[in-house]
């Protein structure tokens, strides 16, 4: 799993250029869309294209990177299959962790002001359910996991253990370009990296990512649109801030109840994770994450394919800085 960059670990990983390019492409597209009305140009994207526009900004620099580096599919996942028995366990595990992610989402709404995904409700309900699932669940699950776990994390884990997990999760959160999604996407990013280690397959995180997004899509279709928009909008967030900030007994009970459910879900997910790891025969790889000298032992286990090296460098700092500035501007003006 060595490529042209792995022999130069005194330099930052070449995949950092991909992240910087993704952020720059996103900002360029958003800038053009904001400039068009000023120039008197009316742009109305088809509903489907509007839903996948964010993924398209990821796709273009990713294709360029893959072609430029001649990346092979064998280098982004240790294996491309999962034991059949693991698939239902992954789905149940996803729902066990969902309460914790919802709690993080709620907390971020108190800071960020609104649910950033609420704007998808209107265009999605204009389409058949299967089209929305394809655009919002399947496509992001495949593409985002290919980029952030397949390309980025798989390179980072050759140099660092937990540094690779948290840095790739941070980049995954920053890619969403708003505070609300940054918070819970970071948590999801850590979870997806652990799935990669526990199964050795990118397919595990692709499946769970698609399940999370698909669950949100289905809930939007099952919920009255007007009520959904009101519940997800900034007015609801203000009411939530007032209620939770008032210190009332109801607010305390609500947060305590959510926290208890989230903790129980995490405990259940932990048990399922152990079962998944055993079914995939990945006990040694996962245990190395929690032991001392993880990278040294991992190099011995994986035939020396891994060497120490830094993750951060100029390209990553540029990408992170641009993303943070965009999130800050979004927080201030929207």
SERO-4910 file (N, C-alpha, C, O; in steps of 0.05 Angstrom, whole numbers):
BEGIN
 pado doro    nc1    nc2    nc3   cac1   cac2   cac3    cc1    cc2    cc3    oc1    oc2    oc3
  Unk    A     17    -24      0      0      0      0     17     25      0     10     46     11
  Unk    A     40     22    -12     59     45    -13     54     60    -39     51     47    -60
  Unk    A     54     86    -38     53    102    -63     76    122    -63     93    121    -45
  Unk    A     76    140    -82     98    157    -85    103    175    -61    125    185    -57
  Unk    A     82    180    -45     85    198    -23     95    184      2    107    197     20
  Unk    A     92    157      5     98    144     30    127    142     35    135    136     58
  Unk    A    144    146     16    172    144     20    184    171     29    208    173     33
  Unk    A    167    191     32    177    218     39    161    229     62    148    249     61
  Unk    A    162    214     85    145    221    108    155    245    123    142    253    142
  Unk    A    178    257    115    185    282    127    169    304    115    168    327    126
  Unk    A    155    299     93    136    318     81    108    311     89    102    288     97
  Unk    A     90    331     86     62    325     92     51    306     70     61    306     48
  Unk    A     31    290     77     19    272     57      8    287     33     -4    309     36
  Unk    A     12    276     10      3    289    -14    -28    292    -15    -38    310    -28
  Unk    A    -41    275      0    -71    276      1    -81    302     14   -104    309     10
  Unk    A    -63    316     29    -71    342     40    -78    362     18    -94    380     22
  Unk    A    -65    358     -5    -71    376    -28   -100    372    -37   -113    391    -46
  Unk    A   -109    347    -35   -136    342    -43   -156    357    -25   -175    369    -35
  Unk    A   -151    356      1   -169    371     19   -169    401     14   -190    413     13
  Unk    A   -145    412     10   -144    441      3   -158    447    -23   -172    467    -25
  Unk    A   -156    429    -42   -170    433    -68   -200    430    -65   -215    445    -78
  Unk    A   -209    412    -48   -238    409    -43   -250    435    -31   -270    444    -40
  Unk    A   -236    445    -11   -246    470      2   -245    493    -18   -264    509    -19
  Unk    A   -223    496    -33   -221    518    -52   -242    516    -74   -254    536    -82
  Unk    A   -248    491    -83   -269    488   -103   -296    495    -93   -311    508   -107
  Unk    A   -302    487    -69   -327    494    -56   -331    524    -54   -352    535    -61
  Unk    A   -310    538    -44   -312    567    -41   -314    581    -68   -329    601    -70
  Unk    A   -301    571    -88   -302    582   -114   -331    580   -125   -342    599   -136
  Unk    A   -342    556   -123   -370    552   -133   -389    570   -118   -407    582   -130
  Unk    A   -387    570    -91   -405    587    -75   -402    617    -82   -421    632    -83
  Unk    A   -377    625    -86   -372    653    -94   -385    660   -120   -396    682   -123
  Unk    A   -383    642   -140   -396    647   -166   -426    648   -163   -439    666   -176
  Unk    A   -438    631   -147   -467    631   -144   -476    656   -130   -498    666   -135
  Unk    A   -460    667   -112   -467    692    -99   -462    716   -118   -476    737   -115
  Unk    A   -444    714   -137   -437    736   -155   -457    738   -178   -463    760   -187
  Unk    A   -469    715   -186   -487    716   -209   -511    735   -205   -517    750   -224
  Unk    A   -524    735   -182   -546    754   -179   -538    783   -181   -552    800   -191
  Unk    A   -514    789   -171   -503    816   -172   -499    824   -201   -504    848   -208
  Unk    A   -492    805   -218   -487    811   -246   -513    809   -263   -513    812   -287
  Unk    A   -535    803   -249   -561    801   -263   -565    774   -277   -582    772   -294
  Unk    A   -549    754   -269   -551    727   -281   -568    710   -263   -562    706   -239
  Unk    A   -589    699   -273   -607    682   -258   -599    652   -262   -598    643   -285
  Unk    A   -594    639   -240   -586    611   -242   -606    594   -226   -609    597   -202
  Unk    A   -620    576   -240   -639    558   -227   -631    530   -234   -636    520   -256
  Unk    A   -620    517   -214   -612    489   -218   -635    470   -216   -653    474   -200
  Unk    A   -636    449   -233   -656    428   -229   -654    417   -200   -633    418   -188
  Unk    A   -676    407   -190   -677    398   -163   -656    377   -157   -642    379   -136
  Unk    A   -653    357   -174   -633    336   -170   -605    348   -169   -589    341   -152
  Unk    A   -599    365   -188   -573    377   -190   -567    394   -165   -545    395   -155
  Unk    A   -588    408   -155   -584    423   -130   -578    405   -107   -561    413    -90
  Unk    A   -590    382   -105   -585    363    -83   -556    352    -84   -544    347    -63
  Unk    A   -546    347   -108   -520    335   -110   -497    355   -116   -474    347   -121
  Unk    A   -504    381   -116   -484    401   -123   -460    400   -104   -437    404   -112
  Unk    A   -466    395    -78   -443    394    -59   -425    370    -65   -401    372    -62
  Unk    A   -437    348    -73   -421    324    -79   -405    329   -105   -382    318   -108
  Unk    A   -415    344   -123   -401    350   -148   -376    366   -142   -355    363   -156
  Unk    A   -377    384   -122   -353    400   -115   -332    382   -103   -308    389   -104
  Unk    A   -340    359    -92   -321    340    -81   -310    323   -104   -286    315   -104
  Unk    A   -327    316   -123   -320    297   -144   -298    308   -162   -279    293   -169
  Unk    A   -300    333   -171   -281    343   -190   -252    342   -180   -235    330   -194
  Unk    A   -245    354   -157   -217    352   -148   -209    324   -141   -185    317   -143
  Unk    A   -228    307   -133   -221    279   -126   -213    264   -151   -193    249   -151
  Unk    A   -228    267   -173   -221    254   -198   -193    263   -207   -177    247   -216
  Unk    A   -188    289   -206   -162    300   -214   -140    288   -196   -119    280   -207
  Unk    A   -144    286   -170   -124    275   -152   -119    245   -158    -96    236   -160
  Unk    A   -140    230   -162   -137    201   -167   -122    196   -193   -105    179   -194
  Unk    A   -128    212   -213   -114    208   -239    -85    217   -237    -67    204   -248
  Unk    A    -80    240   -222    -53    250   -220    -35    232   -204    -11    229   -210
  Unk    A    -46    219   -183    -30    201   -166    -32    172   -174    -18    155   -162
  Unk    A    -49    166   -194    -53    139   -203    -61    121   -180    -51     98   -177
  Unk    A    -79    131   -164    -88    116   -141   -104     91   -149   -121     92   -167
  Unk    A    -98     68   -137   -112     44   -143   -132     38   -121   -128     45    -98
  Unk    A   -154     25   -128   -175     18   -109   -164      0    -87   -174      2    -64
  Unk    A   -144    -16    -93   -133    -33    -72   -119    -18    -50   -114    -29    -29
  Unk    A   -112      8    -55    -98     23    -35   -116     39    -16   -107     49      4
  Unk    A   -142     40    -22   -160     55     -5   -177     38     14   -191     48     31
  Unk    A   -174     11     11   -188     -7     29   -172    -33     30   -164    -43      9
  Unk    A   -169    -44     54   -153    -69     56   -168    -92     43   -156   -110     32
  Unk    A   -194    -91     44   -210   -111     30   -237    -99     21   -246    -79     33
  Unk    A   -249   -111      1   -273   -100    -10   -297   -119     -6   -314   -123    -24
  Unk    A   -298   -131     16   -321   -148     23   -325   -148     53   -307   -142     68
  Unk    A   -349   -156     61   -355   -158     90   -369   -185     94   -384   -194     77
  Unk    A   -364   -198    117   -380   -222    124   -410   -215    124   -417   -194    134
  Unk    A   -426   -232    113   -455   -227    112   -467   -221    139   -484   -204    142
  Unk    A   -457   -235    160   -468   -232    187   -462   -205    198   -475   -196    217
  Unk    A   -442   -191    187   -434   -165    198   -453   -143    189   -456   -123    203
  Unk    A   -465   -146    166   -482   -125    154   -505   -117    173   -508    -93    178
  Unk    A   -522   -135    182   -543   -127    201   -532   -115    227   -545    -97    238
  Unk    A   -510   -125    236   -498   -114    261   -489    -85    257   -493    -69    275
  Unk    A   -479    -79    234   -471    -51    228   -495    -33    227   -494    -10    237
  Unk    A   -517    -42    216   -541    -26    214   -552    -21    242   -560      2    249
  Unk    A   -554    -41    259   -564    -38    286   -545    -20    302   -554     -3    318
  Unk    A   -519    -23    298   -499     -7    312   -503     22    305   -500     40    322
  Unk    A   -508     28    279   -512     55    270   -535     68    286   -533     91    294
  Unk    A   -557     54    289   -580     65    304   -574     67    334   -586     84    347
  Unk    A   -557     51    344   -549     53    373   -534     79    378   -537     91    399
  Unk    A   -518     87    359   -501    111    362   -517    136    355   -509    158    362
  Unk    A   -539    133    340   -554    156    331   -563    174    353   -562    199    349
  Unk    A   -572    165    377   -580    183    398   -557    201    407   -561    225    413
  Unk    A   -532    191    408   -510    207    415   -504    229    395   -499    252    401
  Unk    A   -506    221    369   -502    241    348   -524    262    349   -518    285    344
  Unk    A   -548    253    355   -571    272    357   -566    292    380   -573    315    378
  Unk    A   -555    282    402   -549    299    425   -528    320    417   -530    343    425
  Unk    A   -507    311    403   -486    330    394   -499    351    375   -492    374    376
  Unk    A   -517    341    357   -530    359    338   -547    380    354   -547    403    346
  Unk    A   -561    371    374   -577    390    390   -559    410    404   -565    434    404
  Unk    A   -537    401    415   -518    420    429   -507    440    409   -504    464    415
  Unk    A   -501    431    384   -489    449    365   -510    469    355   -503    491    347
  Unk    A   -536    461    355   -557    480    347   -559    503    368   -567    525    360
  Unk    A   -553    497    392   -554    518    413   -533    539    408   -536    562    415
  Unk    A   -511    530    396   -489    549    390   -492    561    362   -490    585    358
  Unk    A   -497    543    343   -498    552    315   -524    564    305   -524    577    285
  Unk    A   -546    559    320   -570    573    314   -591    558    297   -615    563    301
  Unk    A   -583    539    280   -603    524    264   -591    499    254   -567    495    253
  Unk    A   -609    481    246   -602    456    234   -595    461    205   -612    468    189
  Unk    A   -569    457    198   -560    464    171   -572    446    149   -573    454    126
  Unk    A   -582    423    157   -594    404    137   -623    410    131   -635    397    114
  Unk    A   -635    429    145   -663    435    142   -670    444    114   -692    439    104
  Unk    A   -652    458    101   -657    468     74   -661    447     53   -671    453     32
  Unk    A   -654    422     59   -657    400     40   -686    390     40   -694    376     21
  Unk    A   -702    396     60   -728    385     63   -746    392     39   -760    375     28
  Unk    A   -746    418     31   -764    426      9   -757    413    -17   -775    402    -30
  Unk    A   -732    414    -27   -726    401    -53   -730    371    -52   -739    360    -72
  Unk    A   -724    358    -29   -726    329    -28   -755    320    -31   -761    301    -45
  Unk    A   -774    334    -19   -801    326    -20   -815    331    -46   -838    324    -50
  Unk    A   -800    344    -64   -810    347    -92   -803    323   -109   -812    321   -132
  Unk    A   -787    305    -98   -777    282   -114   -788    256   -102   -796    255    -79
  Unk    A   -788    235   -118   -794    208   -107   -774    201    -86   -751    209    -87
  Unk    A   -783    185    -67   -765    177    -44   -740    164    -54   -718    170    -43
  Unk    A   -741    147    -74   -718    132    -83   -697    151    -95   -673    146    -93
  Unk    A   -706    172   -108   -688    192   -120   -673    207    -98   -649    211    -99
  Unk    A   -688    215    -77   -676    230    -55   -656    212    -40   -635    221    -32
  Unk    A   -663    187    -37   -644    168    -23   -619    165    -40   -597    164    -29
  Unk    A   -622    163    -66   -598    161    -83   -580    186    -81   -556    183    -80
  Unk    A   -593    209    -81   -578    234    -81   -566    242    -54   -544    252    -53
  Unk    A   -581    236    -33   -573    246     -6   -562    224     12   -548    230     32
  Unk    A   -567    199      5   -558    177     21   -535    161      8   -513    158     18
  Unk    A   -541    150    -16   -522    132    -29   -498    147    -40   -475    140    -34
  Unk    A   -503    168    -55   -480    183    -67   -461    195    -46   -437    190    -48
  Unk    A   -471    209    -26   -453    219     -5   -439    197     10   -415    199     17
  Unk    A   -454    175     16   -442    153     30   -418    141     15   -397    136     27
  Unk    A   -420    138    -11   -398    127    -27   -376    147    -31   -353    141    -25
  Unk    A   -383    171    -40   -362    191    -47   -347    201    -23   -323    202    -23
  Unk    A   -362    209     -2   -349    221     21   -332    200     36   -310    207     46
  Unk    A   -341    176     37   -325    155     50   -300    148     33   -279    143     44
  Unk    A   -303    148      7   -280    143    -11   -259    165     -6   -235    158     -6
  Unk    A   -267    190     -3   -248    211      1   -236    211     29   -212    210     32
  Unk    A   -253    212     50   -244    217     77   -234    193     92   -217    195    109
  Unk    A   -245    169     86   -233    145     98   -215    131     78   -194    121     85
  Unk    A   -224    129     53   -208    114     33   -182    127     25   -161    115     26
  Unk    A   -184    153     18   -160    167      9   -145    180     33   -121    176     36
  Unk    A   -159    196     49   -145    211     70   -137    194     94   -114    193    101
  Unk    A   -157    180    106   -150    165    130   -131    142    124   -113    136    140
  Unk    A   -135    128    101   -117    106     95    -88    115     92    -70     99     97
  Unk    A    -83    140     84    -56    150     82    -46    159    110    -23    155    117
  Unk    A    -64    172    124    -56    182    151    -49    159    170    -30    162    186
  Unk    A    -63    137    168    -59    115    187    -32    101    182    -23     85    198
  Unk    A    -19    107    159      8     97    154     29    113    171     52    104    173
  Unk    A     21    135    183     40    152    197     33    156    226     51    158    243
  Unk    A      7    156    233     -2    161    260    -25    142    266    -37    131    248
  Unk    A    -31    139    293    -53    122    301    -77    140    307    -94    145    289
  Unk    A    -79    150    332   -102    167    339   -101    194    325   -121    207    320
  Unk    A    -77    203    319    -74    228    304    -88    227    277   -100    246    268
  Unk    A    -86    203    264    -99    199    239   -130    199    242   -144    210    225
  Unk    A   -139    186    263   -168    185    268   -180    213    272   -199    220    258
  Unk    A   -168    228    290   -179    254    297   -175    275    275   -192    292    271
  Unk    A   -152    274    262   -147    294    241   -166    289    217   -178    308    207
  Unk    A   -169    264    209   -187    259    186   -216    265    194   -231    274    177
  Unk    A   -224    260    219   -251    266    228   -255    296    228   -277    306    221
  Unk    A   -235    311    236   -237    340    236   -240    351    207   -257    368    202
  Unk    A   -225    340    189   -228    349    161   -255    342    150   -267    357    135
  Unk    A   -266    319    157   -292    311    149   -313    331    159   -332    338    145
  Unk    A   -310    339    184   -329    359    195   -326    386    182   -346    399    175
  Unk    A   -301    395    177   -297    421    165   -308    422    136   -316    443    127
  Unk    A   -307    399    123   -316    398     95   -346    407     93   -354    416     71
  Unk    A   -361    403    114   -390    411    113   -394    441    114   -416    451    108
  Unk    A   -374    456    122   -373    485    120   -395    499    136   -403    521    129
  Unk    A   -404    488    158   -421    502    177   -417    489    205   -410    466    207
  Unk    A   -422    505    226   -416    497    253   -433    473    262   -423    455    275
  Unk    A   -458    473    254   -476    452    263   -467    425    253   -464    406    269
  Unk    A   -462    422    227   -453    397    216   -424    390    224   -417    367    225
  Unk    A   -407    410    228   -380    406    237   -379    389    262   -363    370    264
  Unk    A   -397    396    281   -396    382    307   -403    353    305   -388    335    314
  Unk    A   -427    347    293   -435    319    293   -420    303    271   -418    279    273
  Unk    A   -411    316    250   -396    302    229   -369    294    240   -358    273    232
  Unk    A   -357    309    258   -332    302    271   -336    276    287   -319    257    285
  Unk    A   -358    274    302   -363    250    318   -367    226    299   -357    204    303
  Unk    A   -382    231    277   -387    209    258   -360    201    245   -356    177    239
  Unk    A   -343    221    239   -317    215    227   -300    196    244   -287    178    234
  Unk    A   -300    201    271   -285    184    289   -297    155    288   -282    136    286
  Unk    A   -323    154    289   -337    128    288   -331    113    262   -326     89    263
  Unk    A   -330    127    240   -325    114    214   -296    104    213   -291     82    201
  Unk    A   -277    118    224   -250    109    225   -247     83    241   -233     65    233
  Unk    A   -262     82    264   -261     58    280   -274     34    265   -265     12    268
  Unk    A   -294     40    249   -306     19    233   -286      9    212   -284    -15    207
  Unk    A   -271     27    200   -250     19    181   -230      1    194   -223    -20    183
  Unk    A   -221      8    219   -202     -9    233   -214    -35    241   -201    -56    240
  Unk    A   -240    -35    249   -253    -59    260   -260    -79    238   -264   -102    244
  Unk    A   -263    -70    214   -271    -88    192   -250    -91    171   -249   -111    156
  Unk    A   -232    -71    168   -212    -72    147   -224    -65    120   -211    -68     99
  Unk    A   -249    -56    120   -263    -51     94   -276    -24     94   -290    -16    114
  Unk    A   -273     -9     73   -286     16     69   -316     13     67   -331     31     72
  Unk    A   -325    -11     59   -353    -16     55   -369    -12     81   -393     -6     80
  Unk    A   -356    -17    104   -370    -14    129   -378     15    135   -401     20    142
  Unk    A   -360     33    131   -367     61    135   -385     72    114   -402     89    119
  Unk    A   -383     62     89   -401     70     68   -430     62     75   -448     78     72
  Unk    A   -433     37     84   -460     28     92   -472     44    114   -494     53    112
  Unk    A   -456     48    136   -467     63    159   -472     92    152   -492    104    161
  Unk    A   -454    104    137   -458    132    128   -485    134    112   -500    152    116
  Unk    A   -489    115     94   -514    116     78   -538    111     96   -559    123     90
  Unk    A   -536     95    116   -558     90    135   -565    115    149   -589    122    152
  Unk    A   -545    130    159   -550    155    174   -565    175    156   -586    186    164
  Unk    A   -554    179    132   -567    198    114   -594    189    105   -613    205    103
  Unk    A   -596    163    100   -622    152     91   -643    155    113   -667    160    107
  Unk    A   -635    151    138   -654    154    160   -665    183    161   -689    187    165
  Unk    A   -647    203    157   -656    231    156   -675    236    133   -695    250    136
  Unk    A   -670    225    110   -687    228     87   -715    217     92   -735    230     87
  Unk    A   -716    193    102   -741    180    107   -757    195    128   -782    199    125
  Unk    A   -744    205    149   -758    220    170   -769    246    158   -791    255    167
  Unk    A   -755    258    140   -766    283    127   -790    277    111   -809    293    109
  Unk    A   -791    254     98   -815    246     82   -839    239    100   -862    243     92
  Unk    A   -833    229    124   -854    221    142   -865    244    158   -886    241    171
  Unk    A   -850    266    158   -858    289    175   -871    310    158   -864    315    135
  Unk    A   -892    323    169   -905    345    156   -884    367    149   -869    375    167
  Unk    A   -884    376    125   -863    395    115   -862    421    131   -841    430    139
  Unk    A   -885    433    135   -886    458    150   -876    455    178   -861    472    189
  Unk    A   -884    433    191   -875    428    219   -845    423    219   -831    431    238
  Unk    A   -835    409    199   -807    402    198   -790    428    195   -770    431    209
  Unk    A   -799    445    177   -784    470    173   -784    487    197   -764    500    204
  Unk    A   -807    488    211   -808    504    236   -791    492    257   -777    506    272
  Unk    A   -790    465    259   -774    452    280   -745    455    275   -729    456    293
  Unk    A   -737    455    249   -709    456    242   -698    484    239   -674    488    237
  Unk    A   -715    504    237   -707    531    231   -695    546    255   -695    535    277
  Unk    A   -686    570    250   -673    586    271   -692    594    293   -683    597    316
  Unk    A   -718    598    287   -737    606    308   -739    584    329   -740    589    353
  Unk    A   -739    559    319   -740    536    337   -714    535    353   -715    529    377
  Unk    A   -692    541    341   -666    541    355   -666    562    377   -656    557    398
  Unk    A   -677    586    371   -679    607    391   -696    598    414   -689    602    438
  Unk    A   -719    585    408   -736    575    430   -722    554    446   -724    553    471
  Unk    A   -706    537    432   -691    516    446   -670    529    465   -667    520    487
  Unk    A   -657    549    455   -637    563    472   -650    575    496   -639    574    518
  Unk    A   -673    587    493   -687    600    515   -696    579    536   -694    583    560
  Unk    A   -706    556    525   -716    536    544   -693    523    559   -695    521    584
  Unk    A   -672    516    545   -650    502    559   -633    522    576   -621    514    595
  Unk    A   -634    547    567   -619    567    583   -634    577    607   -623    591    624
  Unk    A   -660    570    609   -676    580    631   -671    565    657   -678    575    679
  Unk    A   -660    541    654   -654    525    678   -679    513    690   -678    504    713
  Unk    A   -701    511    675   -725    499    685   -722    469    689   -703    456    678
  Unk    A   -740    457    704   -739    429    709   -743    413    684   -731    392    679
  Unk    A   -761    423    666   -767    409    641   -742    408    623   -736    387    611
  Unk    A   -727    430    622   -703    431    606   -682    411    617   -669    397    602
  Unk    A   -679    410    643   -660    392    656   -667    363    651   -650    347    645
  Unk    A   -693    357    653   -702    330    649   -698    322    620   -689    299    614
  Unk    A   -703    340    601   -699    335    573   -670    328    567   -664    307    554
  Unk    A   -651    344    576   -623    340    570   -613    315    584   -597    299    573
  Unk    A   -622    310    609   -614    286    624   -624    261    610   -610    242    607
  Unk    A   -650    262    601   -661    239    587   -646    233    561   -640    210    556
  Unk    A   -640    253    546   -624    250    521   -597    238    527   -587    221    512
  Unk    A   -584    248    548   -557    239    555   -558    210    563   -540    194    556
  Unk    A   -578    202    579   -580    174    588   -584    155    564   -571    134    562
  Unk    A   -602    163    546   -608    147    522   -582    145    505   -576    123    495
  Unk    A   -568    167    502   -544    167    486   -522    148    498   -509    134    484
  Unk    A   -519    149    524   -500    132    537   -507    102    535   -490     86    530
  Unk    A   -533     96    538   -542     69    535   -537     59    506   -528     37    501
  Unk    A   -542     77    487   -537     70    459   -507     65    454   -500     47    439
  Unk    A   -490     82    466   -461     78    462   -452     51    474   -435     38    463
  Unk    A   -464     44    497   -456     19    510   -464     -5    492   -449    -24    488
  Unk    A   -488     -3    481   -498    -25    463   -480    -26    438   -474    -47    428
  Unk    A   -473     -2    427   -457     -1    403   -429    -13    408   -417    -26    391
  Unk    A   -419     -8    433   -393    -20    440   -393    -50    439   -374    -63    429
  Unk    A   -415    -62    449   -417    -91    449   -419   -101    420   -407   -122    413
  Unk    A   -434    -88    404   -437    -95    375   -410    -93    361   -403   -109    344
  Unk    A   -395    -72    368   -369    -67    355   -350    -91    361   -336   -100    343
  Unk    A   -350   -100    386   -333   -123    393   -341   -147    376   -323   -161    366
  Unk    A   -367   -152    373   -376   -175    357   -367   -172    328   -359   -191    315
  Unk    A   -370   -147    317   -362   -142    289   -332   -147    285   -324   -159    265
  Unk    A   -316   -137    304   -287   -140    302   -280   -170    302   -262   -178    287
  Unk    A   -292   -185    319   -286   -214    320   -295   -228    294   -280   -245    284
  Unk    A   -318   -221    284   -327   -234    259   -309   -227    236   -306   -244    217
  Unk    A   -296   -204    237   -278   -195    215   -249   -204    220   -232   -199    204
  Unk    A   -244   -216    244   -217   -224    250   -197   -201    253   -174   -203    245
  Unk    A   -207   -179    265   -190   -154    266   -183   -147    295   -178   -124    301
  Unk    A   -183   -167    313   -177   -161    341   -150   -148    345   -147   -129    360
  Unk    A   -129   -159    332   -102   -148    335   -100   -119    326    -88   -103    340
  Unk    A   -112   -113    303   -110    -86    292   -124    -66    311   -113    -44    315
  Unk    A   -147    -73    321   -162    -54    339   -148    -51    365   -146    -29    376
  Unk    A   -138    -73    377   -124    -71    402    -99    -53    401    -92    -40    420
  Unk    A    -86    -53    378    -63    -36    374    -69     -6    378    -52      9    387
  Unk    A    -94      2    371   -101     30    374   -101     38    403    -97     62    409
  Unk    A   -107     19    421   -110     26    449    -85     18    466    -86     20    490
  Unk    A    -64     10    453    -40      2    467    -18     22    464    -20     41    448
  Unk    A      3     19    479     27     37    476     43     29    451     43      6    442
  Unk    A     56     49    440     73     46    417     57     33    394     66     14    381
  Unk    A     33     44    389     14     32    370     26     30    342     24     10    329
  Unk    A     39     52    333     50     52    306     73     32    302     75     19    282
  Unk    A     90     29    323    112     11    321    102    -18    318    112    -34    302
  Unk    A     82    -25    334     70    -52    333     55    -56    307     55    -78    296
  Unk    A     41    -35    298     26    -38    273     44    -43    249     38    -58    231
  Unk    A     68    -29    249     87    -33    228     96    -62    227     99    -74    206
  Unk    A    100    -73    251    109   -101    252     87   -120    243     92   -140    229
  Unk    A     62   -113    250     39   -130    243     34   -129    213     26   -149    201
  Unk    A     37   -106    201     29   -102    173     54   -101    154     54    -86    134
  Unk    A     74   -116    161     97   -121    143    112    -95    136    122    -93    113
  Unk    A    114    -76    154    130    -53    150    119    -33    130    134    -16    120
  Unk    A     93    -34    123     82    -15    104     77     12    116     70     31    102
  Unk    A     82     15    142     77     40    155    102     51    168    118     37    179
  Unk    A    105     77    165    128     91    176    118    117    190     98    128    182
  Unk    A    133    126    210    125    150    224    128    174    206    146    174    188
  Unk    A    112    194    210    114    219    195     92    238    203     73    230    216
  Unk    A     95    263    196     76    283    204     51    283    186     53    273    163
  Unk    A     29    293    196      4    296    181      0    324    171    -10    328    149
  Unk    A      7    343    187      1    371    181     24    384    165     47    378    170
  Unk    A     16    402    147     36    417    131     22    441    118     -2    445    124
  Unk    A     36    455    101     24    480     90     -2    476     75    -20    492     79
  Unk    A     -4    455     59    -29    451     44    -53    446     63    -75    456     59
  Unk    A    -48    430     84    -70    424    102    -78    449    118   -101    454    122
  Unk    A    -58    465    126    -64    489    141    -80    509    123    -98    522    133
  Unk    A    -73    510     98    -88    528     80   -117    519     78   -136    535     80
  Unk    A   -121    493     74   -149    482     72   -164    486     97   -188    494     96
  Unk    A   -152    480    120   -166    483    146   -172    513    151   -194    519    160
  Unk    A   -153    530    146   -158    559    150   -181    569    133   -198    584    143
  Unk    A   -182    562    108   -204    571     90   -230    560    100   -250    575    100
  Unk    A   -231    535    109   -256    523    119   -265    537    144   -289    543    148
  Unk    A   -247    542    163   -254    555    188   -264    584    183   -284    592    195
  Unk    A   -252    598    164   -261    625    158   -289    624    146   -306    641    152
  Unk    A   -294    604    128   -320    602    116   -341    595    137   -363    606    137
  Unk    A   -335    578    156   -353    571    178   -359    595    195   -381    599    204
  Unk    A   -338    610    201   -341    634    218   -359    655    204   -376    667    217
  Unk    A   -355    658    178   -372    677    164   -401    667    163   -420    683    166
  Unk    A   -405    641    159   -432    630    159   -445    634    186   -469    641    188
  Unk    A   -430    631    208   -440    634    235   -448    663    240   -468    669    253
  Unk    A   -432    682    230   -438    710    235   -461    721    218   -477    737    229
  Unk    A   -462    714    193   -480    727    175   -505    712    167   -524    723    156
  Unk    A   -506    686    174   -530    670    166   -545    661    191   -566    647    188
***
